[in-house]
Amino acid sequence: MPVVRRITCVWLSGACLALPLSSAADANRDQLRLSNWLKFVPAAGAAAYSSYEGDYRGLLQLGGEVAATVAATQALKFAFKDGDWGTRPDGGSKSFPSGHTSFACSGAAYLGERYGWQQAAPAYAISAWVAYIRVNEDKHFVRDVVAGCALAYGLSKLIVKPWLPTQVSLLPVIGPGEIGVNLTASW
């Protein structure tokens, strides 16, 4: 299966999990519910892609990057909770940075850093959708969602290493007057 079709299948299956949530009568509640589910799709898609590729080190890096992003987001929410940046547009608290957006962008940033922008593009599109919903429904300011995504991106740069599949070959060498083994590894 070509790479583009494989990537498309993973993302479409993840996005389809959230589509039935958009049919409720109350549009506001529906959009917020959608953002609550969509925030998981990029990280779940990233885990599925890493598993498909057999990249188990990548799965560990994804887990570490998501955990660091969640921890940093919560620390910043606590630090800014009493200031102007801590107040949501709807009057709630703990606005800065957006936890939904940082979580969604953590999966996208992992894919971009580990595998390249082609694999990350669908995840960033879903993350942008989550960010749009959060701003549109007065749960966050634009600065909150931008900061959440920037935080995930920065932590990804620190934690995630690009994936270079290891290829090892072991070939016998038999020639005039020599017998041996040729070991070649690329990573």
Summary of the structure (lengths in Angstrom):
residues: 187
radius of gyration: 21.0
end to end distance: 23.3
largest distance: 83.6
contacts: 613
relative contact order: 0.14
helix: 69%
strand: 10%
